[in-house]
Amino acid sequence: METSVRELKAHLSEYLRRVAEGEEVTVKVRGKPVARLTPILSPKPEQLENEAVARLDALPWIKAEKRGAVRGSDRPIAWPEDQKPLSEIVAEERE
């Protein structure tokens, strides 16, 4: 669907309702397309899970087992001895 800026301003609620229902609206100024209104699609849970797994796979210190279980890296990052353990820091933050 195409519309002018004037028409869009006059009937904005109607156009937004149509976009929310899945329709695309192209906005024209002096007959030339300048913008497109498209619905925002919510990602499916499977898609979110796949994206999260891909992000974890990109981290060098996490390796996935063949069965999908996750284990630590062969080269873990050493915690500095002059700093508190992470468990203590988290416990303090929770208080």
N, C-alpha and C positions, 0 to 999 in steps of 0.2 A: 504494500500500500504506500502511496506517496501523498504528501500534503505540503502546503506552504506554511511559512512561519505564522502568518496571520490566522490561518485555519487552525493550526496547532494551538496557538494561544487562546483562541476562542473556545476550543473544545478539548482542552488538555486532559481533563478527567476521562473523557471517552477514549481518547487515544491511549492513555496509560492503562485503562482497563483492557483494551484490545491487545496491547503489548504483553500484559500480565497473562493473558490467555494464550500467548505463544505467537502472536502475529508480529511481523517486522514493519516498522514505519520509517520511510525515507523522508527527510525534511529537505525542502528545496527553497532556495532564495533566488528570486528572478529566474526561475526555471532550471537552476543548476543544483544538483544534490550537494548538500553541505554536511549532513549528519544522518545517522541511522539510530533509531531506537530499537533495541532488541531485548527480549526477556532475559533475565538472569536465571540461569539454570542451576539448580542445587545439585552438587555432586552426589553420586550414589555412595553408600557406605563402602562398597567394594572398591570404588575408585579412590576413596580416601585412604583405605587400607593399602592399596597398591602404591600410592604416592608415598606413604609413610615407610613402607618396606624399601622402596627405591632410595629414599633419603638415608635410611640406616645402612643400606648396602654401599652407599657412597662414602661412609665413614671408614677410615682405614683401620680403626681399632676394634671394629665389630665384624665378626665373620659368621655367616650362617652355616649351620650344619646341613647335611644332606636332607635330613628329615624336617628341616625348617626351624629347629631349635637354634638359639643364639648362644655363642660362647665368646669369651674374651679374646683379645688379640694375643698373638705369640710375643708381641713386643709391648707390654703394657707401659703406660706412662708412669714413671716413679713419682710418688707424692713427696714433696720437700719435707725433710725431717724437722726443719725449724718452724713448720706450720702445724696448726691443730689438725687432727683428722677430720675429714669431711663429716663424719657422723656427729662429732661434737658441734661443729658449725651449724648443722641442720637442727640439732636439738636446741641450741641457743636461740635460733631464729623462731622456733616454734613457741618459745616461752613468752 
